[in-house]
Amino acid sequence: MAMVQILHSFSIKKLEMKIAIVNGPNLNLTGHREVDVYGTQSFESFVAELDQTYPKLEIIYLQSNVEGELINFLHQLNEQPDIEGILLNAGAYTHTSIALGDAVAGIGKSVIEIHLSNVFKREGFRQISYIAPSCIGSISGFGMKSYKLGLEYFMNR
């Protein structure tokens, strides 16, 4: 009978994670609107790039220009136990919507506030956030890479 010696034994855990990206008003125009501020890449092509870059990550992408729909998205995502985090770019609603801030506070998911531009280098009203107090963190000023930084956080925590 031959004897087999196992020198190293390990198991490979396949990384599978579901993260939601929720974008607010006017982010459907990314790539066309104020390209000097928001860049030239469309968000649809960016999501396709994310799918290629992170093949073991399932990304749910939701966008609406309507405040109530964004709140409904957050409530629906909260009911999905396999959603491990939310990247929320609420756009201008960040600075105006107490209701959206309440929605983030009321769900049990980890949320990261995302902005393409550095809101602290812009108009004073953009430096107010009604969602930040209920988020685990905020990332702004890195363009589309702001989303990648958020994904990296969730993947490595």
C-alpha positions in Angstrom: 0.0 0.0 0.0 1.4 3.4 -1.0 1.5 6.1 1.5 0.7 9.7 0.4 2.0 12.5 2.5 0.0 15.7 2.4 2.5 18.6 2.7 -0.1 21.4 2.5 -3.8 21.3 2.7 -6.0 24.3 2.0 -9.3 25.1 0.5 -10.0 27.9 -1.9 -13.0 30.0 -0.9 -14.6 31.3 -4.0 -15.3 35.0 -3.5 -18.9 35.8 -4.2 -20.4 38.9 -3.0 -23.3 41.1 -4.0 -23.0 44.8 -3.8 -25.5 47.4 -4.9 -24.7 50.7 -6.6 -27.5 53.2 -6.2 -27.2 56.4 -8.2 -29.4 59.5 -7.9 -30.4 62.3 -10.2 -28.5 63.2 -13.4 -26.0 60.4 -13.0 -27.7 58.8 -16.0 -26.1 61.6 -17.9 -22.6 60.7 -16.8 -20.2 60.9 -19.8 -22.2 63.7 -21.4 -23.0 66.2 -18.7 -20.2 68.5 -17.4 -17.4 66.2 -18.6 -14.8 68.5 -17.0 -16.4 67.7 -13.6 -17.8 64.1 -14.1 -15.6 62.7 -16.9 -16.4 61.2 -20.3 -17.2 57.6 -19.4 -20.9 56.6 -19.3 -22.0 54.8 -16.2 -23.3 51.8 -18.3 -19.8 51.3 -19.7 -18.3 51.7 -16.3 -20.6 49.0 -14.8 -19.5 46.7 -17.7 -15.9 47.5 -16.8 -16.6 46.6 -13.1 -18.1 43.3 -14.2 -14.8 42.5 -16.1 -12.5 43.8 -13.3 -14.4 42.0 -10.5 -15.7 38.7 -12.0 -16.6 37.2 -8.6 -18.5 40.2 -7.5 -22.2 40.6 -8.4 -23.1 44.3 -8.9 -26.7 45.4 -8.7 -27.0 48.8 -10.4 -30.0 51.1 -9.8 -30.4 54.7 -10.9 -33.3 57.1 -10.6 -33.9 60.8 -10.9 -36.8 60.5 -8.4 -36.2 60.8 -4.7 -39.0 58.4 -3.7 -37.7 55.7 -6.0 -34.2 56.0 -4.4 -35.8 55.5 -1.0 -37.8 52.5 -2.3 -34.5 51.0 -3.8 -32.9 51.3 -0.4 -35.8 49.6 1.4 -35.9 46.8 -1.2 -32.1 46.2 -0.9 -32.5 46.1 2.9 -34.9 43.1 2.4 -32.3 41.1 0.5 -30.0 39.2 2.9 -27.4 38.6 0.3 -26.7 42.3 -0.3 -23.5 42.9 1.6 -23.1 46.6 1.0 -24.4 49.6 -0.9 -22.5 52.4 -2.7 -24.8 55.4 -2.7 -24.3 58.4 -4.9 -27.4 60.4 -4.2 -26.2 63.3 -6.4 -27.8 66.6 -5.4 -30.2 64.8 -3.0 -27.2 64.3 -0.8 -27.4 68.0 0.1 -31.2 68.4 0.2 -33.0 65.2 1.2 -33.7 64.6 4.8 -36.0 61.7 3.7 -33.1 60.0 1.9 -30.9 60.5 5.0 -33.7 58.9 7.1 -33.9 56.0 4.7 -30.1 55.3 5.0 -30.4 55.5 8.8 -33.4 53.2 8.8 -31.9 50.3 6.9 -29.6 47.6 8.3 -27.0 47.6 5.4 -23.6 49.2 5.4 -23.7 52.2 3.0 -20.8 54.2 1.6 -21.5 57.7 0.3 -19.9 58.2 -3.1 -19.3 61.3 -5.2 -17.4 61.6 -8.4 -16.2 65.1 -7.7 -14.5 66.5 -4.6 -17.5 68.1 -3.0 -15.3 70.1 -0.7 -13.8 72.0 -3.6 -17.2 73.0 -4.9 -20.0 75.2 -3.8 -20.7 75.5 -0.1 -24.1 73.8 -0.3 -22.4 70.6 -1.7 -20.4 70.3 1.5 -23.6 69.5 3.5 -24.7 65.8 3.5 -27.9 64.5 5.0 -26.8 60.9 4.3 -23.2 60.9 5.6 -24.1 60.6 9.4 -25.7 57.2 8.7 -23.0 55.9 6.3 -19.9 54.0 7.3 -17.8 56.3 5.2 -17.7 58.8 2.3 -15.5 58.7 -0.8 -15.3 61.7 -3.1 -13.1 63.3 -5.7 -11.7 60.3 -7.5 -14.1 60.2 -10.4 -15.3 56.7 -11.3 -12.5 55.3 -9.1 -14.5 56.4 -6.1 -16.8 53.4 -6.7 -13.8 51.1 -7.1 -12.5 52.3 -3.8 -15.9 51.5 -2.2 -16.0 48.1 -3.8 -12.5 47.3 -2.5 -13.5 48.3 1.0 -16.4 45.8 1.0 -14.3 43.1 -0.6 -11.5 43.4 2.0 -13.3 44.1 5.2 
